[in-house]
Amino acid sequence: MSKIKGYCLTGTKRFHPGEAEAVEENSAIIEMTMPELKEGEILAETLYTALCGSDVSATLGKSNFDWIERPRVIGHETCARILKLGPGYKGTLKVGDLFVPVAQRGCQKDDCQGCRSGKWNLCPDKTILGYNRDGAFGQQMVLEADRVVPLIDGLKPEYGAIVEPVSVAVNAIYSKCNIKPGMDVLVTGCGIMGLISAELARANGARVAITGVEQDRNIRLKAARDRGITTIVVSPENPLLKQLEEGVKDADGRIFGTKGKVDLVIECSGVSSVLAEAIYAVKPEHDICTIATYPDKVMEDNTYITRQSLNIKGVMGSHKENFVVAQKLLLQGVFPAAHYINLYDFEHINDAFADSIKAQTTKAVVKMNG
């Protein structure tokens, strides 16, 4: 029998975005031994696992991921197959079932407001697959059975691997953003969360622009341009606000926004200065929705926020209902997964991480077995 392997986070050395040396310094491919199953757990074979921006940030040693204990086999965006059910299991799951796991699991205590509402992502004591326990960059994993969301018929397992990030965008777009047809929506940051948010916002009837830096021009921003989304390359010499004020044009030559301001900003870059700047790009009494997390505190002009009556809304992860909707959107092609994912075999998992760190891929998905 072949040995079970996994991509393991091992170090905390600090690296800057783009420095792929972090893969060699802060991680290792290890051999794994699966623990005995406890009541309520299952053993699963991972089929396809996608790299999250958080996985990249953890590998880069960003300070907002110092809380992850090392060594740790990371990974939470995955499609897997059940190999074994734990002792005493009496539910409806069966060996062989394909599923996607809910990344964030709540404490499920009676006095937890998040758990009572079915929103584990809002539980203050939640645990995250791949961060609080070994996860989906192992060729097998043990996890709680109640994380399981069955893969819907017709959805390819490789697309199942991106259900989790799509579910987060579903939570943002449909719960927080209140997008109406005809709105001008600016997405800052063209990682996969930005690209998914841009696609779902456009599907809701908005006109969408997405930002990136020079290194994003020919891969991530190109992927958006090819889909008809307006792209904006920002730099210290040509900042976002200046471009909006001078007039960004869409593919039909129409000015995006009104006098340099838009109806909604969805912040996905995770760069503190980008969020601080974004408030000046929004019309009075309109919204900034933040999906990203940040390595340090954001210094914002709160007087400006007050005087413009702006609303800043945060989105933390997703819950099971979002996972179901995300699968349907993927199956219907509302988010065109084939356009955005890049497949890697497990033997090239280090390349998948390095390419993600260097922004040389839109969404790396690793075939974990076979």
Buried (B, 14 or more C-beta within 10 A) or exposed (E): EEEBBBBBBBBBEBBEBEBBEBBEBBBBEBEBEBEEBEEBBBBBBBBBBBBBBBBBBBBBBBEEBEEBEBBBBBBBBBBBBBBBBBEEBEEEBEEEBBBBBBBBBBBBEEEBEBBEEEBBBBBEEBBBBBBBBBBBBBBBBBBBBBBBBBBBEEBBBBBBBBBBBBBBBBBBBBBBBBBEEEBBBBBBBBBBBBBBBBBBBBBBEBBBBBBBBEBBBEBBBBBBBEBEBBBBBBEEEEEBBEBBBEEBEBEEEEBBBEEBBBBBBBBBBBBBEBBEBBBBBBBEEBBBBBBBBBBEEBEBEEEEBEEBEBBBBEBBBBBBBBBBBBBEBBBEEBBEBEBBBBBBEBEBBBBBBBBBBBBBBBBBBBBBBE
